[in-house]
């Protein structure tokens, strides 16, 4: 038998040997100090040989090729093998990291041809609630681009059935919710999901395993995949106001008028507290749903206030904010060390009101300069974001410059910043553009280093 290795494969083997000898000395910066420390995690550095980015061609009898790994497309960070497993988690906690970690909202999406092979054949709920499909759709983008996190392919509406709220996702329309909520009695008829129903007993499983059994299967498998791929696993939930608005409107709404009328009626105090009751019921359920995701393997939770643009600063402060804070409190009571990221899409106009959310990191949309966002939030609050998603339709040079500019304005590589877009990857985005974005984020070492080169 004759074994032929590519030059990149040789590099991998050398890197593996080097890492095994120097792993005990791999430094990381503590979030409260500029000095160098050696974290405990360095003692367990490993090489995931099944997920390398290098091509290995095995040849028998000098002729027959029997094995390749050509499906792995990304080629960045050959010197970072084995040390990036928790970089996203550490950044979300507010630690200084070796570089700025990166993932993308909607990174598992229709811009990928491999994703469309599923989305054109199977309904959304079938894809998101069938473990084999959801796992594959979650992993496709990581296999192609090597983001620092894998996020479960799911939807913010997924847990609503635990309350007795039915929904579907209709092609060309989006989410459609058939359960009507317009009065206090409607809210009272909903199922209550609280700590009692979250805790499994000898006689019963918890409500999420009962109503959403696929979540444990999906996250359990993705947790193993993430470990093998040397990356982190991200869970997510919708914020209470966004879920309440979706339900009250019945579908996506331009003006959100039904919801705003309910807010105004609640504010008047004329014996109509439908909105307050509904938000509280959703917040409790969502808090425990996030805990369930963590129990199943999620290492980070992002809360999506997707309809924040429908809120005035006053309504955010009075209604949406306390509901999300309740979600965060529930998570932190059960899992104090798991970082929580809060993202209010369209909420940059009241960013100062988000400083005391109680979460670990604030994500910002693309409508605000991230340097200005840093000033508003303060240097002590970790930040995520916030490149305009449309830049991915630009040139390679423009994409790489946008990555560097965002990292620099956020304080430089690894400075409590998790690079992301300011919204999700758009349908029609060129696939190679996502690769350019991720590669530059992982390569970039800062202005000073670039000037030296």
C-alpha positions as CSV (number, residue, x, y, z in Angstrom):
1,X,0.0,0.0,0.0
2,X,1.2,3.5,-0.8
3,X,0.0,6.5,1.1
4,X,0.0,9.9,-0.6
5,X,-0.6,13.0,1.5
6,X,-1.2,16.5,0.2
7,X,0.9,19.3,1.5
8,X,-2.0,20.6,3.5
9,X,-2.4,17.2,5.1
10,X,1.2,17.2,6.1
11,X,0.6,20.6,7.6
12,X,-2.2,19.1,9.6
13,X,-0.1,16.3,10.9
14,X,2.6,18.7,11.9
15,X,0.1,21.0,13.6
16,X,-1.4,18.0,15.5
17,X,2.1,17.1,16.8
18,X,2.9,20.6,17.8
19,X,-0.4,21.1,19.6
20,X,0.0,17.9,21.5
21,X,3.4,19.2,22.9
22,X,2.4,22.8,23.6
23,X,-1.3,22.5,24.6
24,X,-0.5,23.1,28.2
25,X,1.0,26.5,27.4
26,X,-1.8,27.8,25.1
27,X,-2.7,31.2,26.5
28,X,-5.9,33.1,26.7
29,X,-6.6,36.5,28.1
30,X,-8.8,36.8,31.2
31,X,-11.7,39.2,30.7
32,X,-10.7,41.2,33.8
33,X,-7.1,41.5,33.0
34,X,-4.6,42.1,30.2
35,X,-2.2,39.5,31.6
36,X,-1.9,36.1,30.1
37,X,-3.3,33.1,31.9
38,X,-3.5,29.4,31.1
39,X,-7.1,28.1,31.3
40,X,-8.0,24.7,32.6
41,X,-9.5,23.8,29.3
42,X,-6.1,23.7,27.6
43,X,-5.3,20.4,29.3
44,X,-8.0,18.7,27.2
45,X,-7.2,20.0,23.7
46,X,-8.0,17.4,21.1
47,X,-7.9,17.1,17.4
48,X,-11.1,16.2,15.6
49,X,-9.6,14.2,12.7
50,X,-13.0,13.5,11.1
51,X,-13.7,17.2,10.5
52,X,-10.4,18.6,9.3
53,X,-10.2,21.0,6.4
54,X,-7.4,19.2,4.7
55,X,-7.7,16.7,1.8
56,X,-6.2,13.3,2.3
57,X,-6.0,11.0,-0.7
58,X,-5.4,7.3,0.1
59,X,-4.1,5.2,-2.7
60,X,-3.8,1.4,-2.8
61,X,-1.6,-0.5,-5.2
62,X,-0.4,2.8,-6.5
63,X,-3.6,3.3,-8.6
64,X,-7.1,3.2,-6.9
65,X,-8.2,6.2,-4.9
66,X,-10.5,5.0,-2.1
67,X,-11.0,8.0,0.2
68,X,-11.2,11.8,0.0
69,X,-12.5,14.6,2.1
70,X,-13.2,17.1,-0.7
71,X,-16.6,18.1,0.7
72,X,-14.9,20.2,3.3
73,X,-14.6,23.6,1.6
74,X,-13.3,26.1,4.2
75,X,-9.5,26.5,4.5
76,X,-9.0,29.0,7.3
77,X,-7.2,28.8,10.6
78,X,-5.0,25.8,10.1
79,X,-3.0,26.9,13.2
80,X,-6.1,27.1,15.4
81,X,-7.1,23.4,15.2
82,X,-8.1,22.2,18.6
83,X,-8.3,25.5,20.5
84,X,-11.5,27.1,19.2
85,X,-14.1,24.8,20.8
86,X,-15.4,27.4,23.2
87,X,-14.3,30.7,21.8
88,X,-17.8,31.8,21.0
89,X,-19.0,30.9,24.5
90,X,-16.1,32.7,26.2
91,X,-16.8,35.8,24.1
92,X,-20.5,35.8,24.9
93,X,-19.5,35.6,28.6
94,X,-17.5,38.7,28.2
95,X,-14.0,37.3,28.1
96,X,-11.2,38.6,26.0
97,X,-10.5,36.0,23.3
98,X,-7.6,35.2,20.9
99,X,-9.6,36.6,18.0
100,X,-13.1,37.7,17.3
101,X,-15.4,34.7,16.9
102,X,-18.1,34.7,14.2
103,X,-21.4,33.1,13.3
104,X,-24.3,34.3,11.2
105,X,-28.0,34.6,11.9
106,X,-29.8,32.4,9.3
107,X,-26.6,30.8,8.5
108,X,-28.7,27.7,7.9
109,X,-30.8,29.1,5.1
110,X,-32.1,29.2,1.5
111,X,-29.0,30.9,0.2
112,X,-27.3,27.4,0.2
113,X,-28.2,25.1,-2.7
114,X,-27.9,22.1,-0.4
115,X,-30.5,23.7,1.9
116,X,-32.9,24.3,-1.0
117,X,-32.8,20.6,-1.8
118,X,-34.8,20.2,1.4
119,X,-36.8,23.4,1.5
120,X,-38.3,22.9,-2.0
121,X,-39.4,19.3,-1.2
122,X,-40.5,19.4,2.5
123,X,-42.7,21.7,4.5
124,X,-41.0,23.8,7.1
125,X,-42.4,22.0,10.2
126,X,-41.5,18.7,8.7
127,X,-37.9,19.9,8.2
128,X,-37.6,21.5,11.6
129,X,-39.3,18.7,13.6
130,X,-37.7,15.7,11.9
131,X,-34.4,15.2,13.7
132,X,-32.5,13.8,10.8
133,X,-33.5,16.7,8.6
134,X,-33.0,19.4,11.2
135,X,-29.6,18.1,12.1
136,X,-28.4,18.0,8.5
137,X,-29.7,21.5,7.8
138,X,-28.0,22.8,11.0
139,X,-24.7,21.2,10.0
140,X,-24.5,22.1,6.3
141,X,-23.2,25.6,6.7
142,X,-20.6,24.6,9.3
143,X,-19.3,21.9,7.0
144,X,-19.0,24.5,4.3
145,X,-17.7,27.5,6.2
146,X,-16.6,26.6,9.7
147,X,-18.4,29.2,11.8
148,X,-17.6,29.3,15.5
149,X,-21.1,28.1,16.3
150,X,-23.7,25.7,15.1
151,X,-27.3,26.9,15.6
152,X,-30.2,24.5,15.7
153,X,-32.5,24.7,12.6
154,X,-35.8,25.6,14.2
155,X,-38.2,28.5,14.6
156,X,-39.1,30.9,17.3
157,X,-42.7,29.7,17.1
158,X,-41.8,26.1,17.8
159,X,-42.7,26.0,21.5
160,X,-46.1,27.7,21.1
161,X,-48.0,24.4,21.0
162,X,-47.0,23.8,24.6
163,X,-49.4,26.6,25.5
164,X,-52.1,25.2,23.2
165,X,-51.3,27.7,20.3
166,X,-51.4,26.1,16.9
167,X,-49.3,27.4,14.0
168,X,-48.0,26.5,10.6
169,X,-45.5,28.0,8.2
170,X,-47.1,28.6,4.7
171,X,-44.8,29.0,1.7
172,X,-45.0,32.5,0.4
173,X,-46.9,33.7,3.5
174,X,-44.8,32.8,6.4
175,X,-46.0,31.8,9.9
176,X,-49.8,31.6,10.3
177,X,-51.3,31.2,13.7
178,X,-54.9,29.9,14.0
179,X,-55.4,30.3,17.8
180,X,-57.0,33.6,18.6
181,X,-55.9,35.7,21.5
182,X,-58.0,38.9,22.0
183,X,-59.1,38.8,25.6
184,X,-58.1,37.9,29.1
185,X,-60.3,34.8,29.0
186,X,-58.5,33.7,25.8
187,X,-55.2,33.9,27.8
188,X,-56.6,32.0,30.7
189,X,-57.7,29.1,28.5
190,X,-54.1,28.5,27.4
191,X,-52.0,25.8,29.1
192,X,-49.7,27.0,31.8
193,X,-46.1,26.0,31.4
194,X,-44.0,26.7,34.5
195,X,-41.4,25.1,36.7
196,X,-43.7,22.3,37.7
197,X,-44.4,21.2,34.2
198,X,-40.7,21.7,33.3
199,X,-39.5,19.2,35.9
200,X,-39.9,15.6,35.0
201,X,-41.2,13.2,37.6
202,X,-41.3,9.4,38.0
203,X,-44.8,9.5,36.6
204,X,-44.4,12.0,33.8
205,X,-41.9,13.6,31.4
206,X,-41.5,17.3,31.2
207,X,-43.9,19.3,29.0
208,X,-41.2,19.9,26.3
209,X,-40.3,16.3,26.0
210,X,-44.0,15.5,25.8
211,X,-45.0,18.1,23.2
212,X,-41.7,18.7,21.4
213,X,-39.8,15.4,21.7
214,X,-37.7,16.2,18.6
215,X,-35.9,19.0,20.4
216,X,-34.0,16.7,22.7
217,X,-33.1,14.4,19.8
218,X,-31.9,17.3,17.6
219,X,-29.9,19.1,20.3
220,X,-28.4,15.9,21.7
221,X,-27.1,14.9,18.3
222,X,-25.9,18.5,17.5
223,X,-24.1,18.6,20.8
224,X,-22.0,15.6,19.7
225,X,-21.6,17.0,16.2
226,X,-20.4,20.3,17.7
227,X,-17.9,18.6,19.9
228,X,-16.5,16.6,17.0
229,X,-16.4,19.7,14.8
230,X,-14.6,21.6,17.6
231,X,-17.3,24.3,17.8
232,X,-20.1,25.6,20.0
233,X,-23.8,24.9,20.0
234,X,-26.2,27.8,20.0
235,X,-29.8,27.5,21.1
236,X,-32.4,30.3,20.7
237,X,-35.9,31.4,21.6
238,X,-38.3,34.2,20.6
239,X,-38.8,37.1,23.0
240,X,-42.3,37.2,24.6
241,X,-43.5,40.4,22.9
242,X,-42.6,39.0,19.4
243,X,-44.4,35.8,20.1
244,X,-47.4,37.6,21.5
245,X,-47.5,39.9,18.5
246,X,-47.3,37.0,16.0
247,X,-50.1,35.3,17.8
248,X,-52.4,38.3,18.1
249,X,-51.8,39.3,14.5
250,X,-52.2,35.7,13.3
251,X,-49.3,36.2,10.8
252,X,-46.6,38.7,9.9
253,X,-47.9,42.3,10.0
254,X,-46.6,45.6,8.6
255,X,-48.3,47.8,11.2
256,X,-49.0,45.3,14.0
257,X,-52.2,47.2,14.7
258,X,-54.1,44.6,16.7
259,X,-51.1,44.2,19.0
260,X,-50.7,47.9,19.5
261,X,-54.4,48.3,20.3
262,X,-54.0,45.7,23.0
263,X,-50.9,47.5,24.4
264,X,-52.9,50.8,24.5
265,X,-55.9,49.1,26.2
266,X,-53.6,47.5,28.8
267,X,-51.9,50.9,29.4
268,X,-55.3,52.6,30.0
269,X,-55.9,50.2,32.8
270,X,-59.6,49.8,32.0
271,X,-59.9,46.2,33.2
272,X,-58.3,44.8,30.1
273,X,-54.9,43.3,31.0
274,X,-54.8,40.9,28.1
275,X,-51.4,42.0,27.0
276,X,-49.8,41.9,30.4
277,X,-51.2,38.5,31.2
278,X,-50.2,37.1,27.8
279,X,-46.7,38.4,28.0
280,X,-46.2,36.9,31.5
281,X,-47.5,33.5,30.4
282,X,-45.3,33.4,27.4
283,X,-42.2,34.6,29.3
284,X,-42.5,31.8,31.9
285,X,-42.8,29.2,29.2
286,X,-40.0,30.6,27.1
287,X,-37.7,30.8,30.1
288,X,-38.1,27.1,30.8
289,X,-38.0,26.2,27.1
290,X,-34.5,27.9,27.0
291,X,-33.5,25.9,30.1
292,X,-34.7,22.7,28.3
293,X,-32.5,23.5,25.3
294,X,-29.6,23.9,27.7
295,X,-30.4,20.7,29.4
296,X,-30.3,19.1,25.9
297,X,-26.9,20.5,25.0
298,X,-27.1,24.2,24.0
299,X,-24.1,26.2,25.3
300,X,-25.4,29.6,24.5
301,X,-29.0,31.0,24.2
302,X,-29.9,34.0,22.0
303,X,-33.2,35.7,22.6
304,X,-34.8,37.2,19.4
305,X,-37.0,40.2,19.8
306,X,-37.7,40.1,16.1
307,X,-40.5,42.7,16.2
308,X,-38.7,45.3,18.3
309,X,-39.1,47.7,15.4
310,X,-42.8,47.8,16.2
311,X,-42.2,49.2,19.7
312,X,-41.7,52.8,20.8
313,X,-39.1,53.1,23.5
314,X,-41.8,53.6,26.1
315,X,-43.6,50.4,25.2
316,X,-40.4,48.5,25.0
317,X,-39.5,49.7,28.5
318,X,-43.0,49.1,30.0
319,X,-43.9,45.8,28.3
320,X,-41.4,44.0,26.2
321,X,-38.3,44.6,28.4
322,X,-39.7,43.2,31.7
323,X,-41.1,40.1,29.9
324,X,-37.6,39.4,28.3
325,X,-36.0,40.1,31.7
326,X,-38.2,37.4,33.2
327,X,-37.0,35.0,30.6
328,X,-33.4,35.8,31.4
329,X,-33.9,35.5,35.1
330,X,-35.4,32.0,34.7
331,X,-32.4,30.9,32.6
332,X,-29.9,32.4,35.0
333,X,-31.5,30.8,38.0
334,X,-31.2,27.4,36.5
335,X,-28.0,27.9,34.4
336,X,-26.0,30.8,35.8
337,X,-22.9,30.1,33.7
338,X,-24.6,29.8,30.3
339,X,-24.3,33.1,28.4
340,X,-27.5,34.7,27.1
341,X,-27.5,37.1,24.1
342,X,-30.4,39.5,23.6
343,X,-31.1,40.8,20.1
344,X,-33.8,43.5,19.5
345,X,-34.1,43.8,15.7
346,X,-34.9,47.4,15.0
347,X,-34.3,48.3,18.6
348,X,-31.2,50.4,18.2
349,X,-33.1,53.6,18.7
350,X,-33.5,52.6,22.3
351,X,-30.3,50.8,22.9
352,X,-29.6,52.6,26.1
353,X,-32.7,50.9,27.6
354,X,-31.1,47.5,27.0
355,X,-28.0,48.1,29.2
356,X,-29.7,46.5,32.2
357,X,-31.4,43.5,30.5
358,X,-29.6,41.1,32.7
359,X,-28.1,39.2,29.8
360,X,-24.4,38.6,29.1
361,X,-24.3,40.1,25.6
362,X,-26.3,42.6,23.5
363,X,-26.6,42.0,19.8
364,X,-27.3,45.0,17.6
365,X,-28.8,45.4,14.2
366,X,-27.1,47.0,11.2
367,X,-28.9,50.4,11.5
368,X,-26.4,51.7,14.1
369,X,-22.6,52.1,13.8
370,X,-21.2,49.5,16.1
371,X,-18.7,52.0,17.5
372,X,-21.6,54.2,18.5
373,X,-23.3,51.2,20.0
374,X,-20.2,50.5,22.1
375,X,-20.3,54.1,23.4
376,X,-24.0,53.7,24.4
377,X,-23.7,50.3,26.0
378,X,-20.3,50.9,27.6
379,X,-17.1,49.0,27.3
380,X,-18.1,46.4,30.0
381,X,-21.1,45.1,28.0
382,X,-20.1,42.5,25.4
383,X,-21.6,43.2,22.0
384,X,-22.6,41.2,18.9
385,X,-23.1,42.3,15.3
386,X,-23.6,44.0,13.1
387,X,-22.6,44.1,9.4
388,X,-25.3,45.0,6.9
389,X,-26.4,41.6,5.4
390,X,-26.5,43.2,1.9
391,X,-22.7,43.6,1.9
392,X,-22.6,39.9,1.1
393,X,-23.8,40.8,-2.4
394,X,-20.7,43.0,-2.8
395,X,-17.2,42.2,-3.9
396,X,-14.7,40.1,-2.0
397,X,-12.8,43.3,-1.1
398,X,-15.9,45.0,0.2
399,X,-16.9,42.0,2.3
400,X,-13.4,41.7,3.8
401,X,-13.2,45.4,4.5
402,X,-16.6,45.3,6.2
403,X,-15.4,42.5,8.5
404,X,-12.3,44.4,9.5
405,X,-14.1,47.7,10.0
406,X,-16.7,46.1,12.2
407,X,-14.1,44.3,14.3
408,X,-12.0,47.5,14.7
409,X,-15.0,49.7,15.6
410,X,-16.1,47.2,18.2
411,X,-12.7,47.5,19.9
412,X,-10.4,45.3,18.0
413,X,-10.0,41.5,17.6
414,X,-11.2,39.5,20.6
415,X,-12.4,42.5,22.6
416,X,-15.7,41.1,24.0
417,X,-17.2,41.1,20.5
418,X,-19.0,38.4,18.6
419,X,-19.0,39.1,14.9
420,X,-22.4,38.6,13.1
421,X,-24.6,40.3,10.6
422,X,-27.1,42.9,11.8
423,X,-29.8,40.6,10.6
424,X,-30.0,37.2,8.9
425,X,-28.3,36.0,5.7
426,X,-30.6,37.0,2.9
427,X,-32.0,34.6,0.3
428,X,-30.0,34.9,-2.9
429,X,-26.7,35.7,-1.1
430,X,-23.8,34.2,-3.1
431,X,-22.5,31.1,-1.2
432,X,-18.9,32.1,-1.8
433,X,-19.5,35.5,-0.1
434,X,-20.3,33.8,3.2
435,X,-17.0,31.9,2.9
436,X,-15.1,35.2,2.3
437,X,-16.8,36.8,5.4
438,X,-16.1,33.9,7.7
439,X,-12.5,33.4,6.5
440,X,-11.6,37.1,6.9
441,X,-13.1,37.1,10.4
442,X,-10.9,34.2,11.4
443,X,-7.8,35.6,9.7
444,X,-8.0,39.2,10.9
445,X,-5.5,40.1,13.7
446,X,-6.0,43.8,13.9
447,X,-4.8,47.0,12.3
448,X,-1.3,46.9,13.8
449,X,-0.6,43.4,12.5
450,X,-2.0,44.2,9.0
451,X,0.3,47.3,8.8
452,X,3.3,45.2,9.7
453,X,2.7,42.7,6.8
